[in-house]
Amino acid sequence: MEIVGRPLNRKRLIVLVLVLGAGVAAMMLVIPASLRKLLILGIIVSPAFLYLFTKPRVLFYILTFFIFSKIYLYYGFSLFEITYIFAFASWAVWALERRRLVVHDPVFVSFVAAFCILMFVSLVAARYIDSSIYRLKQFAQLMAFLFLTMQFVRDRREFRIFLVVVGLAIVTNNFLPMVIMPPEDFTSISIIASQGVIRYEGLVFEPNQIAILQNFVIPIFLFFMFVYRRPRIVRPVALLAIMGSVAIIVLSFSRGGFLSFVFLILVLFYIERRNRIMLGIGVVLILAGLLLVPPSYYVRVGSIFDALSDSGDDYPVYTRLQTMKSAIKLGIKNPVFGVGLENFKSRTAIFTTFRLSVHNAFLQVFVEMGILALGLFIAVISYNIRLIRDLMRQEDAETARLGKFLMIQQLVVLFNAMFIPAAYDFILWYTLALPSLAHCAYRPSPPDSCRVPLPGSYSTPPPTGRWSGSINTIAR
């Protein structure tokens, strides 16, 4: 028996256990009954917590599952907070022991860091600072999750496991509310009164958000069908998951989600025009969509064409067009810092009476953060397209196929983000982060090429590879 490489003194251990046991027994006599239950529970689960603390990778996967599944809502938000604090603490100890950080792509990280700085600077133009601080806190938390993802997704095996966890989490988000009723505090049913239908929201509790989540995950399921040829059960399960996602899009009655799904099929047909198997899968998706669509959904889809001919008769479309016009006018009047983060709804009153968020991610960034932030946002997208094209050109079949599916995902999610206020949403930013993660995970150079030694570390060799010069500069 050893601890930290030294022999364990068993006599001292026995004495320590006896002293702690006596102390716990003494506390049981004086503390209230409610605290006794909490103390007993802490004693029971403490071994599991100590074990998980030594497994930061397991904690990362649990945290990722929570982020995409929202399953913690059944137990209270405190479970999620405890998990991510515990995960970051475990990773910090692990990183300090190995004295290494992971930076997948200095260019991408620099763009995102500059975007975050402009987001903070936009607060100087904010009139309602409380809403800005709340949004800034949420976005900072999202960036922390992406940073943690970089630390544990370094090669193609880890990238696959990460995608599997994300896929399982989204399937849980989709179908668990059908089995177990969500807590009443979070249920807010969306109804289309003119058609008498209830829109399905999953555990996201917003029909348009659950729809964009499906357009995000369908390319991932397509990638599983290509990668996991063994065991054979994987492909039919992935195809079943795709059909389930199509059903969720239908049940959400999201017109933006429907248009994005149609766009996904078109992009899939174009990119995979020489692959008969993928073309067949696309046909299956179309047939599944036609079979799963209820008659009321045809009415919902038909309203898109009615809105194009006369948008004034469709209240949601009319209000969104008006808010987009207001966003353009306000953005032109405030081009440098915008109107301030999360301040559009309060500032749009001078142009329209609709106090709504602008349902377009690009305009949302432009009006709230200014033209420089919009330029950085577009620069991130352009850089991602460049990385994805590089993946698509690789001779390795899996790498090239991953590049194609990432291209589909990137284009479809961005297309969907033009119909909802998703500029700071976790789905969009995970989509933007995946190309740099994949480019690093599937690179031909050794894994150390994406690592940065912590200051004061001289025991590890300097990184080599494509980004070694930039990484060494950052490390210095």
C-alpha positions as CSV (number, residue, x, y, z in Angstrom):
1,M,0.0,0.0,0.0
2,E,1.5,3.3,-1.1
3,I,0.4,6.9,-1.4
4,V,2.3,9.3,-3.6
5,G,5.1,6.8,-4.1
6,R,5.7,6.3,-0.3
7,P,4.9,3.3,1.9
8,L,1.6,3.8,3.8
9,N,1.9,3.6,7.6
10,R,-0.9,1.3,8.5
11,K,-0.9,2.0,12.3
12,R,-1.3,5.7,11.7
13,L,-4.0,5.0,9.1
14,I,-5.9,3.0,11.7
15,V,-5.5,5.7,14.3
16,L,-6.7,8.3,11.8
17,V,-9.8,6.3,10.9
18,L,-10.7,5.8,14.5
19,V,-10.3,9.5,15.3
20,L,-12.4,10.5,12.3
21,G,-15.0,7.9,13.2
22,A,-15.2,9.2,16.7
23,G,-15.5,12.7,15.4
24,V,-18.3,11.8,13.1
25,A,-20.2,9.9,15.8
26,A,-19.9,12.9,18.1
27,M,-21.3,15.2,15.4
28,M,-24.2,12.9,14.9
29,L,-25.3,13.6,18.5
30,V,-25.5,17.3,18.2
31,I,-26.3,18.2,14.6
32,P,-30.0,18.4,13.3
33,A,-31.6,15.4,11.7
34,S,-31.6,17.0,8.2
35,L,-27.8,17.5,8.4
36,R,-27.3,13.9,9.6
37,K,-28.9,12.6,6.3
38,L,-26.7,14.9,4.3
39,L,-23.6,13.8,6.3
40,I,-24.4,10.2,5.8
41,L,-25.0,10.7,2.1
42,G,-21.6,12.6,1.9
43,I,-19.8,9.7,3.5
44,I,-21.4,7.2,1.1
45,V,-20.7,9.1,-2.1
46,S,-17.3,10.5,-1.1
47,P,-15.4,7.4,-2.4
48,A,-17.1,7.9,-5.8
49,F,-16.2,11.6,-5.8
50,L,-12.6,10.8,-4.9
51,Y,-12.4,8.3,-7.7
52,L,-13.9,10.6,-10.3
53,F,-11.6,13.4,-9.2
54,T,-8.7,11.2,-10.4
55,K,-10.5,10.7,-13.8
56,P,-10.8,14.1,-15.4
57,R,-11.6,12.6,-18.8
58,V,-14.6,10.8,-17.4
59,L,-15.8,14.0,-15.7
60,F,-15.4,15.8,-19.1
61,Y,-17.6,13.3,-20.8
62,I,-20.2,13.5,-18.1
63,L,-20.2,17.3,-18.4
64,T,-20.5,17.1,-22.2
65,F,-23.4,14.8,-21.8
66,F,-25.1,17.2,-19.4
67,I,-24.5,20.2,-21.8
68,F,-26.2,18.6,-24.8
69,S,-28.8,16.5,-23.0
70,K,-30.0,18.9,-20.3
71,I,-30.8,15.9,-18.2
72,Y,-29.6,17.7,-15.0
73,L,-32.9,19.6,-15.1
74,Y,-34.6,16.6,-13.6
75,Y,-32.4,17.0,-10.5
76,G,-31.9,20.7,-10.3
77,F,-29.4,23.1,-11.9
78,S,-27.1,22.8,-8.9
79,L,-26.1,19.3,-10.2
80,F,-24.8,20.8,-13.4
81,E,-22.9,23.6,-11.5
82,I,-21.3,21.0,-9.1
83,T,-20.3,18.8,-12.1
84,Y,-18.5,21.5,-14.1
85,I,-16.7,23.0,-11.1
86,F,-15.6,19.5,-10.1
87,A,-14.6,18.8,-13.7
88,F,-12.5,21.9,-14.0
89,A,-10.9,21.3,-10.6
90,S,-9.9,17.8,-11.6
91,W,-8.5,19.0,-15.0
92,A,-6.5,21.7,-13.2
93,V,-4.8,19.2,-11.0
94,W,-4.2,16.9,-14.0
95,A,-2.7,19.8,-16.1
96,L,-0.5,21.0,-13.3
97,E,1.0,17.5,-12.8
98,R,1.8,17.2,-16.5
99,R,2.5,20.9,-17.0
100,R,0.8,21.1,-20.4
101,L,-2.1,22.9,-22.0
102,V,-3.6,22.0,-25.4
103,V,-4.1,24.6,-28.1
104,H,-5.5,23.1,-31.2
105,D,-5.4,26.0,-33.5
106,P,-3.8,29.4,-32.5
107,V,-5.6,31.2,-35.3
108,F,-9.0,30.0,-34.3
109,V,-8.3,30.7,-30.6
110,S,-7.0,34.2,-31.5
111,F,-10.2,35.0,-33.5
112,V,-12.4,33.8,-30.7
113,A,-10.4,35.7,-28.0
114,A,-10.7,38.9,-30.1
115,F,-14.5,38.3,-30.4
116,C,-14.7,37.9,-26.6
117,I,-12.8,41.1,-26.1
118,L,-15.2,43.0,-28.4
119,M,-18.1,41.5,-26.6
120,F,-16.8,42.9,-23.4
121,V,-16.0,46.3,-24.9
122,S,-19.6,46.5,-26.3
123,L,-20.8,46.9,-22.7
124,V,-19.7,50.6,-22.9
125,A,-22.7,51.2,-25.2
126,A,-25.2,49.2,-23.1
127,R,-28.0,51.0,-21.4
128,Y,-29.2,48.0,-19.5
129,I,-26.1,46.5,-18.0
130,D,-27.7,43.7,-16.1
131,S,-28.9,41.8,-19.2
132,S,-25.4,42.4,-20.8
133,I,-23.6,41.0,-17.8
134,Y,-26.0,38.0,-17.7
135,R,-25.3,37.2,-21.4
136,L,-21.5,37.8,-20.9
137,K,-21.5,35.3,-18.0
138,Q,-23.3,32.7,-20.1
139,F,-20.9,33.2,-23.0
140,A,-17.8,33.0,-20.8
141,Q,-19.1,29.7,-19.4
142,L,-19.5,28.4,-22.9
143,M,-16.0,29.4,-23.9
144,A,-14.8,27.6,-20.7
145,F,-16.5,24.5,-21.9
146,L,-14.9,24.7,-25.3
147,F,-11.5,25.2,-23.7
148,L,-12.0,22.1,-21.6
149,T,-13.0,20.2,-24.8
150,M,-9.7,21.2,-26.4
151,Q,-7.8,19.6,-23.5
152,F,-9.4,16.1,-24.0
153,V,-10.0,15.9,-27.8
154,R,-6.5,15.5,-29.2
155,D,-6.6,12.6,-31.6
156,R,-9.1,10.8,-33.8
157,R,-10.0,8.2,-31.2
158,E,-10.9,10.9,-28.6
159,F,-12.7,12.9,-31.3
160,R,-14.9,9.9,-32.1
161,I,-15.7,9.3,-28.4
162,F,-16.6,13.0,-28.0
163,L,-19.0,12.8,-31.0
164,V,-20.5,9.6,-29.6
165,V,-21.2,11.3,-26.3
166,V,-22.7,14.3,-28.1
167,G,-24.9,12.0,-30.2
168,L,-26.1,10.0,-27.2
169,A,-26.8,13.2,-25.3
170,I,-28.9,14.7,-28.1
171,V,-30.9,11.5,-28.5
172,T,-31.6,11.7,-24.7
173,N,-32.7,15.3,-25.1
174,N,-35.0,14.3,-27.9
175,F,-36.9,11.4,-26.4
176,L,-36.5,11.3,-22.6
177,P,-39.4,13.9,-22.2
178,M,-41.6,11.4,-24.0
179,V,-40.9,8.8,-21.3
180,I,-40.4,10.9,-18.2
181,M,-42.4,14.1,-17.7
182,P,-40.0,17.1,-17.3
183,P,-40.2,19.2,-14.1
184,E,-43.1,21.6,-14.1
185,D,-40.8,24.6,-13.4
186,F,-39.3,24.2,-16.9
187,T,-42.3,23.2,-19.0
188,S,-43.7,26.0,-21.3
189,I,-45.9,24.5,-24.0
190,S,-45.8,26.3,-27.3
191,I,-49.1,26.1,-29.2
192,I,-50.1,27.1,-32.8
193,A,-53.6,28.2,-32.0
194,S,-54.7,28.5,-35.7
195,Q,-53.9,24.8,-36.3
196,G,-54.5,23.5,-32.8
197,V,-51.1,21.8,-32.5
198,I,-48.6,21.6,-29.7
199,R,-45.0,22.1,-30.7
200,Y,-42.5,19.6,-29.3
201,E,-39.6,21.2,-27.4
202,G,-37.6,18.3,-25.9
203,L,-35.4,19.3,-22.9
204,V,-34.4,22.5,-24.7
205,F,-37.9,24.0,-24.1
206,E,-37.9,26.0,-27.3
207,P,-39.1,24.5,-30.6
208,N,-36.7,26.4,-32.9
209,Q,-33.7,25.4,-30.7
210,I,-34.7,21.7,-30.7
211,A,-34.9,21.9,-34.5
212,I,-31.4,23.4,-35.0
213,L,-30.1,20.8,-32.6
214,Q,-31.3,18.1,-35.0
215,N,-29.7,19.8,-38.0
216,F,-26.5,19.9,-35.9
217,V,-26.5,16.2,-35.1
218,I,-27.7,14.6,-38.3
219,P,-24.2,15.0,-40.0
220,I,-22.7,13.4,-37.0
221,F,-24.9,10.4,-37.3
222,L,-24.0,10.2,-41.0
223,F,-20.4,10.2,-40.0
224,F,-21.1,7.3,-37.6
225,M,-22.6,5.3,-40.5
226,F,-19.4,5.7,-42.4
227,V,-16.8,5.2,-39.6
228,Y,-18.3,2.4,-37.5
229,R,-18.6,-0.6,-39.8
230,R,-18.1,-2.9,-36.8
231,P,-20.2,-3.9,-35.0
232,R,-22.9,-4.0,-37.8
233,I,-25.6,-2.8,-35.4
234,V,-24.1,0.7,-35.4
235,R,-25.3,1.6,-38.9
236,P,-29.0,0.7,-38.5
237,V,-29.0,2.4,-35.1
238,A,-27.4,5.6,-36.6
239,L,-30.0,5.5,-39.4
240,L,-32.8,5.1,-36.8
241,A,-31.4,8.1,-34.9
242,I,-31.4,10.1,-38.1
243,M,-35.1,9.2,-38.7
244,G,-35.8,10.2,-35.0
245,S,-34.2,13.6,-35.6
246,V,-36.3,14.1,-38.7
247,A,-39.4,13.2,-36.6
248,I,-38.3,15.8,-33.9
249,I,-38.0,18.5,-36.6
250,V,-41.5,17.7,-37.7
251,L,-42.9,17.7,-34.2
252,S,-41.3,21.1,-33.5
253,F,-43.2,22.7,-36.3
254,S,-40.2,25.0,-36.9
255,R,-40.3,26.5,-40.3
256,G,-36.7,27.6,-40.1
257,G,-35.8,24.0,-39.0
258,F,-37.7,22.6,-42.0
259,L,-36.0,25.0,-44.5
260,S,-32.6,24.1,-43.0
261,F,-33.3,20.4,-43.2
262,V,-34.2,20.8,-46.9
263,F,-31.0,22.7,-47.3
264,L,-29.1,19.9,-45.6
265,I,-30.5,17.3,-48.1
266,L,-29.6,19.6,-51.0
267,V,-26.0,20.1,-49.7
268,L,-25.7,16.3,-49.0
269,F,-26.8,15.5,-52.6
270,Y,-24.3,18.0,-54.0
271,I,-21.3,17.0,-51.9
272,E,-22.0,13.2,-52.1
273,R,-23.2,13.3,-55.7
274,R,-20.7,10.5,-56.6
275,N,-21.5,8.3,-53.6
276,R,-24.5,6.1,-54.3
277,I,-24.8,5.0,-50.7
278,M,-25.1,8.5,-49.4
279,L,-27.5,9.4,-52.1
280,G,-29.6,6.4,-51.1
281,I,-29.5,7.6,-47.5
282,G,-30.7,11.1,-48.6
283,V,-33.6,9.4,-50.4
284,V,-34.4,7.5,-47.2
285,L,-34.4,10.8,-45.3
286,I,-36.8,12.3,-47.8
287,L,-39.2,9.3,-47.6
288,A,-39.0,9.3,-43.8
289,G,-39.8,12.9,-43.7
290,L,-42.8,12.4,-46.0
291,L,-44.1,9.4,-44.0
292,L,-43.6,11.2,-40.6
293,V,-45.3,14.4,-41.6
294,P,-48.8,14.9,-40.3
295,P,-51.4,16.8,-42.4
296,S,-51.1,19.8,-40.1
297,Y,-47.4,20.1,-40.9
298,Y,-48.2,20.6,-44.6
299,V,-50.3,23.5,-43.6
300,R,-47.4,24.9,-41.5
301,V,-45.0,24.5,-44.4
302,G,-47.4,26.0,-46.9
303,S,-47.6,29.1,-44.7
304,I,-43.9,29.8,-45.8
305,F,-45.1,30.4,-49.4
306,D,-48.0,32.4,-48.2
307,A,-45.6,34.6,-46.1
308,L,-43.4,35.1,-49.2
309,S,-46.3,36.5,-51.2
310,D,-47.8,38.6,-48.3
311,S,-45.7,38.8,-45.2
312,G,-48.2,41.1,-43.5
313,D,-50.7,38.2,-43.0
314,D,-48.2,36.1,-41.1
315,Y,-47.5,37.7,-37.7
316,P,-44.2,35.8,-36.9
317,V,-42.7,36.5,-40.3
318,Y,-43.8,40.1,-40.3
319,T,-42.4,40.8,-36.8
320,R,-39.1,39.1,-37.7
321,L,-38.7,41.2,-40.9
322,Q,-39.4,44.3,-39.0
323,T,-36.9,43.5,-36.3
324,M,-34.3,42.7,-39.0
325,K,-34.9,46.1,-40.6
326,S,-34.5,47.7,-37.2
327,A,-31.3,45.8,-36.6
328,I,-29.8,47.1,-39.8
329,K,-30.8,50.7,-39.0
330,L,-29.5,50.5,-35.5
331,G,-26.3,48.8,-36.6
332,I,-25.6,51.6,-39.1
333,K,-26.2,54.3,-36.5
334,N,-23.9,52.5,-34.0
335,P,-21.2,50.8,-36.2
336,V,-18.3,50.7,-33.7
337,F,-19.6,49.1,-30.5
338,G,-23.2,48.4,-31.5
339,V,-26.0,49.1,-29.1
340,G,-24.5,46.9,-26.4
341,L,-24.6,43.2,-25.7
342,E,-28.2,42.0,-25.2
343,N,-29.6,45.5,-25.6
344,F,-31.3,45.3,-28.9
345,K,-34.8,44.7,-27.6
346,S,-34.6,47.8,-25.4
347,R,-33.2,50.0,-28.1
348,T,-35.4,49.0,-31.0
349,A,-38.4,51.0,-29.8
350,I,-37.4,54.0,-31.9
351,F,-38.0,52.0,-35.1
352,T,-40.7,49.4,-34.2
353,T,-43.1,48.5,-31.4
354,F,-42.0,44.8,-31.4
355,R,-39.6,44.2,-28.4
356,L,-38.2,41.0,-29.8
357,S,-34.7,39.7,-30.4
358,V,-33.5,39.9,-34.0
359,H,-33.9,36.4,-35.5
360,N,-30.7,36.4,-37.4
361,A,-27.3,35.5,-35.9
362,F,-25.3,37.8,-38.2
363,L,-27.5,40.8,-37.6
364,Q,-27.6,40.0,-33.9
365,V,-23.8,40.3,-33.8
366,F,-23.8,43.4,-36.0
367,V,-26.4,45.4,-34.1
368,E,-25.2,44.5,-30.6
369,M,-21.4,44.4,-31.0
370,G,-20.6,46.4,-34.1
371,I,-19.0,45.9,-37.5
372,L,-15.6,44.7,-36.1
373,A,-17.3,41.8,-34.2
374,L,-19.3,40.9,-37.3
375,G,-16.0,40.9,-39.3
376,L,-14.4,38.5,-36.8
377,F,-17.5,36.3,-36.8
378,I,-17.3,36.0,-40.6
379,A,-13.5,35.5,-40.3
380,V,-14.1,32.5,-38.0
381,I,-16.5,31.0,-40.5
382,S,-14.2,31.6,-43.5
383,Y,-11.3,30.1,-41.6
384,N,-13.4,27.0,-40.7
385,I,-14.3,26.5,-44.4
386,R,-10.6,26.6,-45.2
387,L,-9.8,23.9,-42.5
388,I,-12.7,21.8,-43.7
389,R,-11.6,22.0,-47.4
390,D,-8.1,20.9,-46.2
391,L,-9.7,17.8,-44.5
392,M,-11.7,17.0,-47.6
393,R,-8.5,16.9,-49.7
394,Q,-6.7,14.4,-47.5
395,E,-6.0,10.9,-48.9
396,D,-7.2,9.2,-45.8
397,A,-10.8,8.1,-46.5
398,E,-12.1,8.8,-42.9
399,T,-10.5,12.2,-42.8
400,A,-11.9,13.2,-46.2
401,R,-15.4,11.9,-45.3
402,L,-15.3,13.8,-41.9
403,G,-14.5,17.0,-43.8
404,K,-17.5,16.5,-46.0
405,F,-19.9,16.0,-43.1
406,L,-18.4,18.9,-41.2
407,M,-19.0,21.1,-44.3
408,I,-22.6,20.0,-44.4
409,Q,-23.0,20.7,-40.7
410,Q,-21.3,24.1,-40.9
411,L,-23.4,25.3,-43.8
412,V,-26.7,24.0,-42.4
413,V,-26.3,25.3,-38.9
414,L,-25.3,28.7,-40.2
415,F,-28.2,28.7,-42.5
416,N,-30.6,27.8,-39.6
417,A,-29.0,30.5,-37.5
418,M,-30.3,33.1,-40.0
419,F,-33.8,32.4,-38.8
420,I,-33.3,32.4,-35.0
421,P,-31.3,34.5,-32.5
422,A,-28.5,32.0,-32.1
423,A,-25.4,34.3,-32.1
424,Y,-24.3,33.3,-28.6
425,D,-25.9,29.8,-28.5
426,F,-23.9,26.8,-27.5
427,I,-25.0,24.9,-30.7
428,L,-23.6,27.5,-33.0
429,W,-20.3,27.8,-31.2
430,Y,-19.7,24.1,-30.9
431,T,-20.3,24.0,-34.6
432,L,-17.7,26.6,-35.1
433,A,-15.2,24.8,-32.9
434,L,-15.5,21.4,-34.4
435,P,-13.5,22.0,-37.6
436,S,-10.4,23.1,-35.6
437,L,-10.8,20.2,-33.2
438,A,-11.1,17.8,-36.2
439,H,-8.2,19.4,-38.0
440,C,-6.0,18.8,-35.0
441,A,-7.3,15.4,-34.2
442,Y,-6.8,14.1,-37.8
443,R,-3.5,15.7,-38.5
444,P,-0.6,13.5,-39.7
445,S,1.8,15.0,-37.1
446,P,2.2,13.6,-33.6
447,P,-0.3,14.6,-30.8
448,D,2.3,16.8,-29.1
449,S,2.1,19.4,-31.9
450,C,-1.1,20.8,-30.3
451,R,0.3,21.1,-26.8
452,V,1.7,24.1,-25.0
453,P,3.9,23.6,-22.0
454,L,2.9,25.6,-18.9
455,P,5.4,28.3,-17.8
456,G,8.3,26.9,-15.8
457,S,8.1,23.5,-17.5
458,Y,11.4,22.3,-19.0
459,S,10.9,18.5,-18.7
460,T,8.8,18.2,-21.9
461,P,10.2,18.6,-25.4
462,P,9.1,21.6,-27.4
463,P,6.1,21.0,-29.7
464,T,6.7,20.2,-33.4
465,G,4.4,20.3,-36.4
466,R,2.5,22.8,-38.4
467,W,1.8,25.3,-35.5
468,S,5.0,24.8,-33.6
469,G,6.3,28.3,-34.2
470,S,3.1,30.0,-33.2
471,I,2.7,27.8,-30.1
472,N,6.3,28.4,-29.0
473,T,5.7,32.2,-29.3
474,I,2.5,31.9,-27.2
475,A,4.3,29.8,-24.6
476,R,7.1,32.3,-24.3
